[in-house]
Amino acid sequence: PEERLSLADPEWSDVHVVTGALKLFFRELPEPLVPYRLFDSFIEAVKLPDPQEQVERVTELVQSLPPHNYATLHYLLAHLCRVMERVDVNRMTLQNIGIVFGPTLLRPEREPGSLAAGMAQQNQAVELLLKHFDCIFPM
């Protein structure tokens, strides 16, 4: 039988438990929210020298996501934008959220030789998505 959880249970009162469960859910997906086939394109977009071009290219890539991926990414990033509004309480800056969610939402199919270099760009991609959320996800 299916196990039922109640978020009212004391074990869920620690925000770190909930956040950890959310990250684990996205990390354990058979394919990340940003599909493997788009990973290199997202990284190349972040590397573009012109910030406006970065936003335009990432917007195109987001629009090309499968509908379920698009809707889930939109919903998650909208939530993370709300989390950032409370930075004075939770210390979750744009950079901190990028560090936490970059490797979870955007990862290569095969781990590269240099993890650190790729991870910085994964984080930057998530930061760009959050910083320009309203432009990338128009109403």
N, CA, C and O atoms as a MOPAC input file, in Angstrom:
PM7 MOZYME 1SCF
protein

 N      0.82700 1    -1.20100 1     0.00000 1
 C      0.00000 1     0.00000 1     0.00000 1
 C      0.87200 1     1.26700 1     0.00000 1
 O      2.00400 1     1.26900 1     0.48400 1
 N      0.31200 1     2.31800 1    -0.55000 1
 C      1.02200 1     3.59500 1    -0.65300 1
 C      1.14500 1     4.25000 1     0.71700 1
 O      0.17600 1     4.31700 1     1.47300 1
 N      2.34900 1     4.73300 1     1.02700 1
 C      2.58000 1     5.39800 1     2.30400 1
 C      2.10400 1     6.84900 1     2.21200 1
 O      2.42000 1     7.54900 1     1.25000 1
 N      1.34900 1     7.29200 1     3.20600 1
 C      0.83900 1     8.65800 1     3.23900 1
 C      1.67500 1     9.46700 1     4.21800 1
 O      1.94000 1     9.02200 1     5.33500 1
 N      2.08500 1    10.64900 1     3.79900 1
 C      2.85600 1    11.53400 1     4.65700 1
 C      2.00700 1    12.73500 1     5.03800 1
 O      1.16900 1    13.19800 1     4.26500 1
 N      2.24200 1    13.22400 1     6.23700 1
 C      1.57700 1    14.44900 1     6.66500 1
 C      2.64500 1    15.49600 1     6.94600 1
 O      3.51800 1    15.29400 1     7.79100 1
 N      2.57000 1    16.62000 1     6.23100 1
 C      3.54800 1    17.67700 1     6.44600 1
 C      3.36700 1    18.34700 1     7.80200 1
 O      4.19300 1    19.16500 1     8.20500 1
 N      2.28400 1    18.00200 1     8.51400 1
 C      2.06500 1    18.51800 1     9.86000 1
 C      2.91000 1    17.77300 1    10.89600 1
 O      3.08000 1    18.25200 1    12.01700 1
 N      3.44000 1    16.60100 1    10.52300 1
 C      4.28600 1    15.83800 1    11.44300 1
 C      5.52600 1    16.64700 1    11.81600 1
 O      6.06500 1    17.37800 1    10.98500 1
 N      5.98400 1    16.51700 1    13.07600 1
 C      7.14000 1    17.30000 1    13.54200 1
 C      8.40500 1    17.11800 1    12.70700 1
 O      9.21200 1    18.04100 1    12.60000 1
 N      8.58600 1    15.92700 1    12.10900 1
 C      9.80300 1    15.68300 1    11.32800 1
 C      9.94200 1    16.64300 1    10.14200 1
 O     11.04400 1    16.84000 1     9.63100 1
 N      8.83200 1    17.24000 1     9.70300 1
 C      8.85600 1    18.14600 1     8.55600 1
 C      8.96800 1    19.61100 1     8.97000 1
 O      8.93700 1    20.49000 1     8.10900 1
 N      9.09700 1    19.89200 1    10.25700 1
 C      9.13600 1    21.28300 1    10.70800 1
 C     10.48200 1    21.94000 1    10.41400 1
 O     10.57200 1    23.16800 1    10.38200 1
 N     11.51900 1    21.15300 1    10.20200 1
 C     12.83500 1    21.68000 1     9.86800 1
 C     12.89500 1    21.90700 1     8.35800 1
 O     12.79800 1    20.96400 1     7.57300 1
 N     13.05500 1    23.16400 1     7.96700 1
 C     13.06500 1    23.51200 1     6.54000 1
 C     14.17500 1    22.78600 1     5.79100 1
 O     14.05000 1    22.54300 1     4.59100 1
 N     15.26000 1    22.43500 1     6.48300 1
 C     16.36000 1    21.73100 1     5.82500 1
 C     15.95900 1    20.32300 1     5.40100 1
 O     16.44600 1    19.81500 1     4.39100 1
 N     15.08300 1    19.69800 1     6.16200 1
 C     14.59000 1    18.36800 1     5.80400 1
 C     13.75900 1    18.45500 1     4.52800 1
 O     13.90600 1    17.63600 1     3.62000 1
 N     12.88500 1    19.45500 1     4.47100 1
 C     12.02600 1    19.63200 1     3.29400 1
 C     12.88100 1    19.98400 1     2.07200 1
 O     12.68500 1    19.42900 1     0.99100 1
 N     13.82100 1    20.90300 1     2.25200 1
 C     14.69200 1    21.30400 1     1.14500 1
 C     15.53700 1    20.12600 1     0.67200 1
 O     15.71400 1    19.92000 1    -0.52900 1
 N     16.05300 1    19.35800 1     1.62300 1
 C     16.83900 1    18.17300 1     1.27000 1
 C     16.01700 1    17.16500 1     0.47900 1
 O     16.50400 1    16.57100 1    -0.48400 1
 N     14.77100 1    16.97600 1     0.89000 1
 C     13.88300 1    16.04800 1     0.17400 1
 C     13.60600 1    16.55300 1    -1.24300 1
 O     13.56600 1    15.76800 1    -2.19000 1
 N     13.41500 1    17.86800 1    -1.38100 1
 C     13.15400 1    18.45500 1    -2.69100 1
 C     14.37400 1    18.27200 1    -3.60700 1
 O     14.24600 1    17.84600 1    -4.75500 1
 N     15.54500 1    18.60000 1    -3.07900 1
 C     16.76500 1    18.43100 1    -3.87700 1
 C     16.97600 1    16.96700 1    -4.25500 1
 O     17.33900 1    16.66200 1    -5.39100 1
 N     16.75100 1    16.07200 1    -3.31000 1
 C     16.92000 1    14.64400 1    -3.57600 1
 C     15.95400 1    14.18200 1    -4.67000 1
 O     16.32900 1    13.40900 1    -5.55200 1
 N     14.70000 1    14.66400 1    -4.60500 1
 C     13.72100 1    14.30900 1    -5.62700 1
 C     14.24100 1    14.68600 1    -7.01200 1
 O     14.22000 1    13.86500 1    -7.92900 1
 N     14.70700 1    15.92700 1    -7.16400 1
 C     15.18300 1    16.37000 1    -8.47000 1
 C     16.48200 1    15.67000 1    -8.87200 1
 O     16.69600 1    15.40300 1   -10.05500 1
 N     17.33800 1    15.37300 1    -7.91700 1
 C     18.59700 1    14.69800 1    -8.22000 1
 C     18.35400 1    13.25400 1    -8.65100 1
 O     19.11600 1    12.71500 1    -9.45500 1
 N     17.30800 1    12.62400 1    -8.13000 1
 C     17.04600 1    11.22000 1    -8.42200 1
 C     16.20400 1    10.99900 1    -9.67900 1
 O     15.96600 1     9.85300 1   -10.05900 1
 N     15.75600 1    12.05600 1   -10.32200 1
 C     15.00800 1    11.88800 1   -11.57000 1
 C     15.89600 1    11.16200 1   -12.58700 1
 O     17.11000 1    11.36400 1   -12.59600 1
 N     15.30900 1    10.32700 1   -13.43500 1
 C     16.12100 1     9.62000 1   -14.43800 1
 C     16.88600 1    10.59500 1   -15.34100 1
 O     17.98000 1    10.28400 1   -15.81100 1
 N     16.31400 1    11.75300 1   -15.57400 1
 C     16.96700 1    12.80800 1   -16.34300 1
 C     16.67100 1    14.12100 1   -15.61700 1
 O     15.56500 1    14.31400 1   -15.11300 1
 N     17.66100 1    15.02900 1   -15.56200 1
 C     17.42500 1    16.28100 1   -14.82900 1
 C     16.29000 1    17.10200 1   -15.44100 1
 O     15.85700 1    16.84800 1   -16.56500 1
 N     15.82300 1    18.08300 1   -14.68700 1
 C     14.73900 1    18.94900 1   -15.16000 1
 C     15.12800 1    19.62900 1   -16.47100 1
 O     14.29900 1    19.76300 1   -17.37100 1
 N     16.38000 1    20.05600 1   -16.58300 1
 C     16.90100 1    20.52000 1   -17.86700 1
 C     17.49900 1    19.28200 1   -18.53400 1
 O     18.53500 1    18.78700 1   -18.08900 1
 N     16.86900 1    18.77700 1   -19.58700 1
 C     17.30500 1    17.51500 1   -20.19800 1
 C     18.77300 1    17.54100 1   -20.62800 1
 O     19.32500 1    18.58700 1   -20.97200 1
 N     19.37900 1    16.35900 1   -20.59600 1
 C     20.78800 1    16.22400 1   -20.96100 1
 C     21.10400 1    16.89000 1   -22.30200 1
 O     22.15000 1    17.51900 1   -22.45900 1
 N     20.19300 1    16.74600 1   -23.26300 1
 C     20.46500 1    17.25600 1   -24.61400 1
 C     20.60400 1    18.77800 1   -24.64000 1
 O     21.15700 1    19.33200 1   -25.59000 1
 N     20.10000 1    19.46300 1   -23.59400 1
 C     20.18900 1    20.92800 1   -23.55500 1
 C     21.30600 1    21.43300 1   -22.63900 1
 O     21.55500 1    22.63600 1   -22.56600 1
 N     21.97400 1    20.51700 1   -21.94300 1
 C     22.99200 1    20.93400 1   -20.97600 1
 C     24.05800 1    21.82000 1   -21.61300 1
 O     24.30700 1    22.93100 1   -21.14400 1
 N     24.69300 1    21.32500 1   -22.68900 1
 C     25.78000 1    22.08600 1   -23.32100 1
 C     25.29000 1    23.44000 1   -23.82000 1
 O     26.01500 1    24.43000 1   -23.72400 1
 N     24.07900 1    23.49700 1   -24.34800 1
 C     23.53100 1    24.76200 1   -24.85700 1
 C     23.33100 1    25.76600 1   -23.72300 1
 O     23.60000 1    26.95500 1   -23.90000 1
 N     22.86500 1    25.30500 1   -22.56700 1
 C     22.70400 1    26.19700 1   -21.41600 1
 C     24.06500 1    26.73500 1   -20.96500 1
 O     24.20400 1    27.92300 1   -20.67400 1
 N     25.06100 1    25.85600 1   -20.90900 1
 C     26.40200 1    26.27700 1   -20.47800 1
 C     26.98200 1    27.27600 1   -21.47700 1
 O     27.57300 1    28.28100 1   -21.08000 1
 N     26.81600 1    27.00300 1   -22.76800 1
 C     27.31600 1    27.94000 1   -23.79400 1
 C     26.60900 1    29.28900 1   -23.67900 1
 O     27.23500 1    30.33200 1   -23.86500 1
 N     25.31900 1    29.27800 1   -23.37700 1
 C     24.56600 1    30.53400 1   -23.22700 1
 C     25.12100 1    31.36600 1   -22.07400 1
 O     25.24200 1    32.58600 1   -22.18400 1
 N     25.45300 1    30.70900 1   -20.98100 1
 C     25.99300 1    31.41100 1   -19.80600 1
 C     27.36400 1    32.00700 1   -20.12000 1
 O     27.75200 1    33.02200 1   -19.54200 1
 N     28.09000 1    31.37500 1   -21.03300 1
 C     29.43600 1    31.84400 1   -21.39100 1
 C     29.41900 1    33.03000 1   -22.35900 1
 O     30.45300 1    33.66900 1   -22.55500 1
 N     28.27500 1    33.33700 1   -22.96400 1
 C     28.21400 1    34.44900 1   -23.91900 1
 C     28.67000 1    35.73700 1   -23.23400 1
 O     28.33900 1    35.97000 1   -22.07200 1
 N     29.43300 1    36.58000 1   -23.95300 1
 C     29.96800 1    37.79300 1   -23.32100 1
 C     28.90300 1    38.86600 1   -23.02200 1
 O     29.05000 1    39.63400 1   -22.07200 1
 N     27.85400 1    38.91500 1   -23.81900 1
 C     26.82300 1    39.94100 1   -23.64800 1
 C     25.69200 1    39.43500 1   -22.75300 1
 O     25.02600 1    38.45900 1   -23.09800 1
 N     25.46500 1    40.08600 1   -21.60500 1
 C     24.40400 1    39.63800 1   -20.68200 1
 C     23.01600 1    39.56700 1   -21.33300 1
 O     22.23100 1    38.67000 1   -21.02500 1
 N     22.72000 1    40.50200 1   -22.22100 1
 C     21.41400 1    40.47900 1   -22.89400 1
 C     21.29300 1    39.25500 1   -23.79500 1
 O     20.23200 1    38.63600 1   -23.87000 1
 N     22.37700 1    38.91000 1   -24.47500 1
 C     22.38600 1    37.70400 1   -25.31100 1
 C     22.20400 1    36.45200 1   -24.46700 1
 O     21.51600 1    35.51400 1   -24.87100 1
 N     22.83000 1    36.44400 1   -23.28200 1
 C     22.67200 1    35.30900 1   -22.37400 1
 C     21.19200 1    35.08100 1   -22.07500 1
 O     20.68800 1    33.96300 1   -22.17700 1
 N     20.50600 1    36.16600 1   -21.70200 1
 C     19.08500 1    36.06900 1   -21.33400 1
 C     18.25500 1    35.61000 1   -22.53600 1
 O     17.38400 1    34.75000 1   -22.40300 1
 N     18.52900 1    36.18600 1   -23.70500 1
 C     17.76500 1    35.82100 1   -24.90500 1
 C     17.95400 1    34.34300 1   -25.23500 1
 O     16.99200 1    33.64200 1   -25.54900 1
 N     19.19500 1    33.87700 1   -25.16300 1
 C     19.48100 1    32.47900 1   -25.51200 1
 C     18.86500 1    31.51900 1   -24.48700 1
 O     18.28600 1    30.49800 1   -24.85700 1
 N     18.99400 1    31.85300 1   -23.20400 1
 C     18.41500 1    30.99200 1   -22.17400 1
 C     16.88800 1    30.97400 1   -22.29600 1
 O     16.25700 1    29.94000 1   -22.07900 1
 N     16.30500 1    32.10800 1   -22.63900 1
 C     14.85200 1    32.16400 1   -22.84100 1
 C     14.44500 1    31.21000 1   -23.95700 1
 O     13.47000 1    30.47200 1   -23.81800 1
 N     15.18400 1    31.22000 1   -25.05900 1
 C     14.89600 1    30.29700 1   -26.17200 1
 C     15.01000 1    28.84300 1   -25.70500 1
 O     14.17000 1    28.00700 1   -26.04000 1
 N     16.04400 1    28.55800 1   -24.94000 1
 C     16.24800 1    27.18700 1   -24.47200 1
 C     15.11700 1    26.75100 1   -23.53900 1
 O     14.62600 1    25.62700 1   -23.63700 1
 N     14.71200 1    27.63400 1   -22.64500 1
 C     13.61900 1    27.31800 1   -21.71600 1
 C     12.33200 1    27.06600 1   -22.50400 1
 O     11.56700 1    26.15700 1   -22.18200 1
 N     12.10000 1    27.88300 1   -23.54400 1
 C     10.89400 1    27.70400 1   -24.36700 1
 C     10.90700 1    26.35500 1   -25.09200 1
 O      9.85300 1    25.83100 1   -25.45100 1
 N     12.11200 1    25.79300 1   -25.30600 1
 C     12.21100 1    24.51700 1   -26.02600 1
 C     12.06700 1    23.30300 1   -25.10100 1
 O     12.07300 1    22.16400 1   -25.56900 1
 N     11.94000 1    23.54200 1   -23.79700 1
 C     11.78500 1    22.42600 1   -22.86100 1
 C     10.47400 1    21.68700 1   -23.11300 1
 O      9.50000 1    22.29300 1   -23.56000 1
 N     10.44000 1    20.39600 1   -22.83300 1
 C      9.15600 1    19.67400 1   -22.87300 1
 C      8.17500 1    20.35600 1   -21.90900 1
 O      8.59800 1    20.88600 1   -20.88200 1
 N      6.88800 1    20.35000 1   -22.22200 1
 C      5.90200 1    21.08600 1   -21.42000 1
 C      5.95300 1    20.79600 1   -19.91100 1
 O      5.84300 1    21.72000 1   -19.10500 1
 N      6.11800 1    19.53400 1   -19.52800 1
 C      6.15500 1    19.21100 1   -18.09700 1
 C      7.40800 1    19.77600 1   -17.43000 1
 O      7.35600 1    20.26300 1   -16.30000 1
 N      8.51900 1    19.70700 1   -18.13200 1
 C      9.77100 1    20.25800 1   -17.59900 1
 C      9.64200 1    21.76800 1   -17.44900 1
 O     10.04400 1    22.33700 1   -16.43400 1
 N      9.07500 1    22.41500 1   -18.47300 1
 C      8.88800 1    23.86800 1   -18.44200 1
 C      8.02100 1    24.26300 1   -17.23500 1
 O      8.37700 1    25.15300 1   -16.46400 1
 N      6.88400 1    23.58500 1   -17.09300 1
 C      5.94900 1    23.92800 1   -16.01100 1
 C      6.58700 1    23.70400 1   -14.64100 1
 O      6.42100 1    24.52400 1   -13.73900 1
 N      7.30900 1    22.60600 1   -14.48300 1
 C      7.94600 1    22.29900 1   -13.20100 1
 C      9.05900 1    23.29600 1   -12.90000 1
 O      9.17300 1    23.77700 1   -11.77300 1
 N      9.88000 1    23.60700 1   -13.90000 1
 C     10.96500 1    24.58000 1   -13.71200 1
 C     10.38600 1    25.95000 1   -13.37000 1
 O     10.89700 1    26.64000 1   -12.48800 1
 N      9.33400 1    26.33800 1   -14.05900 1
 C      8.67600 1    27.62000 1   -13.79700 1
 C      8.18300 1    27.68400 1   -12.34800 1
 O      8.42600 1    28.66300 1   -11.64200 1
 N      7.50600 1    26.65400 1   -11.92900 1
 C      6.94500 1    26.61300 1   -10.57400 1
 C      8.04800 1    26.63000 1    -9.51300 1
 O      7.96100 1    27.36500 1    -8.53000 1
 N      9.08800 1    25.81100 1    -9.72200 1
 C     10.18600 1    25.74100 1    -8.76400 1
 C     10.92700 1    27.07300 1    -8.67300 1
 O     11.20900 1    27.55400 1    -7.57600 1
 N     11.24100 1    27.66700 1    -9.82100 1
 C     11.96800 1    28.93600 1    -9.81000 1
 C     11.12600 1    30.05900 1    -9.21800 1
 O     11.66500 1    30.93900 1    -8.54700 1
 N      9.81500 1    30.04700 1    -9.45300 1
 C      8.93200 1    31.04800 1    -8.83800 1
 C      9.01500 1    30.92400 1    -7.31500 1
 O      9.06500 1    31.92700 1    -6.60400 1
 N      9.02800 1    29.69100 1    -6.83000 1
 C      9.16500 1    29.46700 1    -5.38800 1
 C     10.52000 1    29.97000 1    -4.88500 1
 O     10.59300 1    30.63400 1    -3.85100 1
 N     11.58900 1    29.65300 1    -5.61800 1
 C     12.92500 1    30.07900 1    -5.19700 1
 C     13.05400 1    31.60700 1    -5.21900 1
 O     13.79200 1    32.17500 1    -4.41300 1
 N     12.35300 1    32.26600 1    -6.12200 1
 C     12.32600 1    33.74500 1    -6.11700 1
 C     11.68500 1    34.24600 1    -4.81700 1
 O     12.13600 1    35.23200 1    -4.23300 1
 N     10.63800 1    33.55900 1    -4.37700 1
 C     10.00100 1    33.93700 1    -3.10200 1
 C     10.95100 1    33.67400 1    -1.92800 1
 O     10.98400 1    34.44700 1    -0.97100 1
 N     11.70900 1    32.59800 1    -2.00100 1
 C     12.69600 1    32.29200 1    -0.96200 1
 C     13.71200 1    33.42800 1    -0.88600 1
 O     14.08000 1    33.86300 1     0.20600 1
 N     14.16600 1    33.90900 1    -2.04400 1
 C     15.16800 1    34.99400 1    -2.06900 1
 C     14.62100 1    36.30300 1    -1.49100 1
 O     15.38600 1    37.12200 1    -0.98300 1
 N     13.32900 1    36.49600 1    -1.56500 1
 C     12.72900 1    37.70800 1    -0.99200 1
 C     12.91800 1    37.74700 1     0.52600 1
 O     12.83400 1    38.81500 1     1.13200 1
 N     13.16900 1    36.61000 1     1.13000 1
 C     13.35300 1    36.50600 1     2.58800 1
 C     14.82200 1    36.31800 1     2.94900 1
 O     15.13400 1    35.71600 1     3.97700 1
 N     15.72900 1    36.82800 1     2.11000 1
 C     17.16800 1    36.63400 1     2.30300 1
 C     17.62800 1    37.11800 1     3.67700 1
 O     18.57400 1    36.56800 1     4.24100 1
 N     16.97500 1    38.13100 1     4.21300 1
 C     17.36200 1    38.64300 1     5.53700 1
 C     17.14100 1    37.60800 1     6.62800 1
 O     17.80900 1    37.64400 1     7.66200 1
 N     16.21800 1    36.69500 1     6.41100 1
 C     15.90200 1    35.65800 1     7.40200 1
 C     16.63500 1    34.35000 1     7.09200 1
 O     17.16200 1    33.69700 1     7.99200 1
 N     16.66200 1    33.97500 1     5.80300 1
 C     17.16100 1    32.64000 1     5.44800 1
 C     18.56800 1    32.62400 1     4.82800 1
 O     19.12800 1    31.55200 1     4.59800 1
 N     19.13300 1    33.79400 1     4.56000 1
 C     20.47500 1    33.91900 1     3.96600 1
 C     20.60500 1    33.20700 1     2.61600 1
 O     21.71000 1    32.86800 1     2.19400 1
 N     19.47500 1    32.98300 1     1.94400 1
 C     19.51300 1    32.33200 1     0.63200 1
 C     19.58700 1    33.40400 1    -0.45400 1
 O     18.57700 1    33.84500 1    -1.00200 1
 N     20.83200 1    33.80400 1    -0.74000 1
 C     21.07800 1    34.77900 1    -1.79600 1
 C     20.95300 1    34.10000 1    -3.15500 1
 O     20.82300 1    32.87900 1    -3.24500 1
 N     20.99500 1    34.90000 1    -4.19500 1
 C     20.98600 1    34.37300 1    -5.55600 1
 C     22.11800 1    33.35600 1    -5.73400 1
 O     21.91700 1    32.27900 1    -6.29600 1
 N     23.30700 1    33.71400 1    -5.24800 1
 C     24.46500 1    32.82200 1    -5.40000 1
 C     24.28000 1    31.53500 1    -4.59600 1
 O     24.61200 1    30.45400 1    -5.08100 1
 N     23.75500 1    31.63900 1    -3.37700 1
 C     23.55700 1    30.43900 1    -2.55400 1
 C     22.56100 1    29.47700 1    -3.19900 1
 O     22.77100 1    28.26400 1    -3.19700 1
 N     21.48900 1    30.01900 1    -3.74200 1
 C     20.50400 1    29.14900 1    -4.40200 1
 C     21.11600 1    28.52100 1    -5.64800 1
 O     20.85700 1    27.35600 1    -5.95200 1
 N     21.92800 1    29.29100 1    -6.36900 1
 C     22.62200 1    28.74000 1    -7.53200 1
 C     23.51000 1    27.57000 1    -7.15700 1
 O     23.55100 1    26.55600 1    -7.85400 1
 N     24.22600 1    27.71900 1    -6.03900 1
 C     25.12100 1    26.65700 1    -5.56300 1
 C     24.32300 1    25.41000 1    -5.16400 1
 O     24.72200 1    24.28400 1    -5.45800 1
 N     23.20600 1    25.63000 1    -4.50200 1
 C     22.39900 1    24.51200 1    -4.00900 1
 C     21.66900 1    23.79200 1    -5.15200 1
 O     21.62000 1    22.56300 1    -5.18500 1
 N     21.10100 1    24.56900 1    -6.09300 1
 C     20.24600 1    23.95300 1    -7.11500 1
 C     20.89900 1    23.79500 1    -8.48700 1
 O     20.37700 1    23.06100 1    -9.32500 1
 N     22.03300 1    24.46900 1    -8.74100 1
 C     22.68100 1    24.35700 1   -10.05100 1
 C     22.95300 1    22.92100 1   -10.46600 1
 O     22.48000 1    22.48500 1   -11.51600 1
 N     23.71400 1    22.17000 1    -9.65500 1
 C     24.04700 1    20.78700 1   -10.03500 1
 C     22.84600 1    19.84000 1    -9.98700 1
 O     22.89400 1    18.74600 1   -10.54900 1
 N     21.78300 1    20.25600 1    -9.32300 1
 C     20.59400 1    19.40200 1    -9.20700 1
 C     19.69800 1    19.52900 1   -10.44200 1
 O     19.15900 1    18.53500 1   -10.92800 1
 N     19.54300 1    20.75500 1   -10.94600 1
 C     18.61200 1    20.99600 1   -12.05200 1
 C     19.27000 1    20.84200 1   -13.41800 1
 O     18.60200 1    20.59000 1   -14.42100 1
 N     20.59600 1    20.99800 1   -13.44000 1
 C     21.33500 1    21.04500 1   -14.69900 1
 C     22.59300 1    20.21700 1   -14.52100 1
 O     23.50800 1    20.63100 1   -13.80900 1
 N     22.65400 1    19.06400 1   -15.14800 1
 C     23.88200 1    18.28000 1   -15.02600 1
 C     24.13400 1    17.53200 1   -16.33100 1
 O     23.20300 1    17.18300 1   -17.05600 1
 N     25.41600 1    17.29500 1   -16.61300 1
 C     25.74900 1    16.57100 1   -17.84900 1
 C     25.42000 1    15.09300 1   -17.70900 1
 O     25.35600 1    14.55900 1   -16.60200 1
 N     25.21500 1    14.44500 1   -18.84000 1
 C     24.89300 1    13.01000 1   -18.81700 1
 C     26.06300 1    12.21100 1   -18.25700 1
 O     25.86800 1    11.26600 1   -17.49300 1
 N     27.28700 1    12.59600 1   -18.64200 1
 C     28.48700 1    11.96000 1   -18.10800 1
 C     29.28300 1    13.01400 1   -17.36200 1
 O     29.47200 1    14.12600 1   -17.85500 1
 N     29.74600 1    12.66500 1   -16.18000 1
 C     30.51200 1    13.62100 1   -15.37300 1
 C     31.80800 1    13.98400 1   -16.09500 1
 O     32.54700 1    13.10500 1   -16.53800 1
 N     32.08100 1    15.29400 1   -16.21100 1
 C     33.30700 1    15.72200 1   -16.89000 1
 C     34.53400 1    15.46600 1   -16.01400 1
 O     34.41200 1    15.15600 1   -14.82900 1
 N     35.71100 1    15.60000 1   -16.61400 1
 C     36.95300 1    15.41800 1   -15.85800 1
 C     37.08600 1    16.45900 1   -14.76100 1
 O     37.48200 1    16.14100 1   -13.63900 1
 N     36.75300 1    17.71100 1   -15.08500 1
 C     36.86400 1    18.79700 1   -14.11500 1
 C     35.48300 1    19.17200 1   -13.59400 1
 O     34.71500 1    19.84600 1   -14.28000 1
 N     35.17800 1    18.73600 1   -12.39400 1
 C     33.85900 1    19.01300 1   -11.81600 1
 C     33.66700 1    20.48200 1   -11.46400 1
 O     32.59600 1    21.04400 1   -11.69000 1
 N     34.70300 1    21.10300 1   -10.91100 1
 C     34.57700 1    22.46700 1   -10.40000 1
 C     34.20800 1    23.46100 1   -11.49400 1
 O     33.33100 1    24.30000 1   -11.28600 1
 N     34.85200 1    23.38500 1   -12.64800 1
 C     34.59700 1    24.33300 1   -13.73100 1
 C     33.15400 1    24.23300 1   -14.19800 1
 O     32.46700 1    25.24500 1   -14.33300 1
 N     32.69600 1    23.01300 1   -14.44500 1
 C     31.32000 1    22.81900 1   -14.90700 1
 C     30.30100 1    23.25600 1   -13.88000 1
 O     29.26800 1    23.82700 1   -14.22900 1
 N     30.58400 1    22.99200 1   -12.60800 1
 C     29.63700 1    23.32700 1   -11.55300 1
 C     29.42100 1    24.82900 1   -11.44100 1
 O     28.29900 1    25.28100 1   -11.21400 1
 N     30.48300 1    25.60200 1   -11.59700 1
 C     30.34900 1    27.05500 1   -11.52100 1
 C     29.38000 1    27.54200 1   -12.58900 1
 O     28.56200 1    28.42500 1   -12.33100 1
 N     29.46600 1    26.97200 1   -13.78100 1
 C     28.56800 1    27.39000 1   -14.86200 1
 C     27.14500 1    26.87100 1   -14.66000 1
 O     26.18300 1    27.52900 1   -15.05700 1
 N     27.00600 1    25.71000 1   -14.05300 1
 C     25.66600 1    25.21900 1   -13.71500 1
 C     25.01800 1    26.18900 1   -12.72500 1
 O     23.84600 1    26.54100 1   -12.86400 1
 N     25.78500 1    26.61200 1   -11.73400 1
 C     25.28100 1    27.56100 1   -10.73900 1
 C     24.90600 1    28.87600 1   -11.41200 1
 O     23.85900 1    29.45100 1   -11.11400 1
 N     25.75800 1    29.35400 1   -12.31800 1
 C     25.49400 1    30.61100 1   -13.02300 1
 C     24.22500 1    30.51200 1   -13.86000 1
 O     23.48000 1    31.48500 1   -13.97500 1
 N     23.97400 1    29.34900 1   -14.44200 1
 C     22.76100 1    29.16600 1   -15.24600 1
 C     21.52200 1    29.31600 1   -14.37300 1
 O     20.55800 1    29.97000 1   -14.77000 1
 N     21.54100 1    28.71100 1   -13.18200 1
 C     20.40200 1    28.82800 1   -12.26900 1
 C     20.27200 1    30.27500 1   -11.78000 1
 O     19.16000 1    30.78700 1   -11.65500 1
 N     21.39400 1    30.92900 1   -11.50400 1
 C     21.35600 1    32.34100 1   -11.09200 1
 C     20.72300 1    33.19700 1   -12.18300 1
 O     19.91400 1    34.07900 1   -11.89300 1
 N     21.09200 1    32.93800 1   -13.43900 1
 C     20.53300 1    33.70200 1   -14.55100 1
 C     19.02900 1    33.46700 1   -14.66400 1
 O     18.26800 1    34.40800 1   -14.88600 1
 N     18.60100 1    32.21900 1   -14.51100 1
 C     17.16900 1    31.89500 1   -14.56300 1
 C     16.39900 1    32.66000 1   -13.47900 1
 O     15.29800 1    33.15400 1   -13.72300 1
 N     16.98100 1    32.75000 1   -12.29400 1
 C     16.31700 1    33.43700 1   -11.18400 1
 C     16.35800 1    34.95500 1   -11.34800 1
 O     15.35500 1    35.63800 1   -11.13900 1
 N     17.51400 1    35.46700 1   -11.71900 1
 C     17.70300 1    36.91400 1   -11.83400 1
 C     16.78900 1    37.50800 1   -12.90700 1
 O     16.30000 1    38.62900 1   -12.76900 1
 N     16.56700 1    36.74500 1   -13.97000 1
 C     15.76000 1    37.23800 1   -15.09300 1
 C     14.47400 1    36.42600 1   -15.24400 1
 O     13.96800 1    36.24500 1   -16.35200 1
 N     13.95900 1    35.94400 1   -14.12400 1
 C     12.78800 1    35.05800 1   -14.11400 1
 C     11.62300 1    35.65900 1   -14.90500 1
 O     11.03100 1    34.97600 1   -15.74100 1
 N     11.29000 1    36.92600 1   -14.65200 1
 C     10.12000 1    37.53700 1   -15.29700 1
 C     10.27200 1    37.64300 1   -16.80600 1
 O      9.28800 1    37.56600 1   -17.54100 1
 N     11.49900 1    37.81900 1   -17.26300 1
 C     11.75800 1    37.91300 1   -18.70900 1
 C     11.74200 1    36.52500 1   -19.35400 1
 O     11.20700 1    36.34300 1   -20.44800 1
 N     12.33400 1    35.54900 1   -18.66000 1
 C     12.45700 1    34.19500 1   -19.20800 1
 C     11.13500 1    33.44900 1   -19.16100 1
 O     10.84900 1    32.63200 1   -20.03600 1
 N     10.33000 1    33.72500 1   -18.14600 1
 C      9.01600 1    33.09000 1   -17.99200 1
 C      7.93000 1    34.17600 1   -18.02700 1
 O      7.35700 1    34.51100 1   -16.99100 1
 N      7.64700 1    34.72500 1   -19.22000 1
 C      6.63700 1    35.77700 1   -19.28100 1
 C      5.25900 1    35.23200 1   -18.90100 1
 O      4.96100 1    34.05800 1   -19.11600 1
 N      4.44600 1    36.08600 1   -18.34700 1
 C      3.09700 1    35.67300 1   -17.90900 1
 C      2.23900 1    35.28000 1   -19.08200 1
 O      1.08000 1    34.90700 1   -18.90200 1

